[in-house]
Amino acid sequence: MQGDAGGASPAGGELGRGEVSRLARLWAQLRDATDERSIRARVELAPFLAARGVLEPLYEAVRDAPPAVGAACLEALGRDEARRSEIPPD
């Protein structure tokens, strides 16, 4: 099942629910930061969140974040949409 990290171990290459939740909280903590390090962290987090179905913060960032973050979110959302369109329906 794509996008559901379930209880997968980070050692197995996938993040578990707890890790995804921590990344989402980190994203929220960085939301209003404008320093270069925080922006870079959000740019790097965007594809991880999109791939795991954490999409709402990315949609919000497209509208409200610094341009580099918004662009990274658009790209991550586009990749997620393309990935989902490749999955045959059940």
Helices and strands as residue ranges (DSSP letters): G 10-12, H 17-30, H 36-51, H 56-64, H 67-86
